């Protein structure tokens, strides 16, 4: 048995060839932009989607930058408190040894 493989690339190529033949035979009176649209529309969609994702990421970074800084500052405070507590514990132990 033969395996049947399908890809969207072959469909795009088929549409382009179909539109090209129809344009060259005079069956359609479309602009060349629309005849070649199966070639450039997928790239335009991919570019647009990537652009939107980048814009959303930038907006998210700008909006959530302050809470991230607050979180980092809180972690630093906790770390400093632990360090101070450990120093105080050592000081108390040294006083008891004397």
PyMOL commands that set and color helices and strands:
alter all, ss='L'
color gray80, all
select helices_A, chain A and resi 8-25+32-35+37-97
alter helices_A, ss='H'
color red, helices_A
deselect
rebuild
show_as cartoon
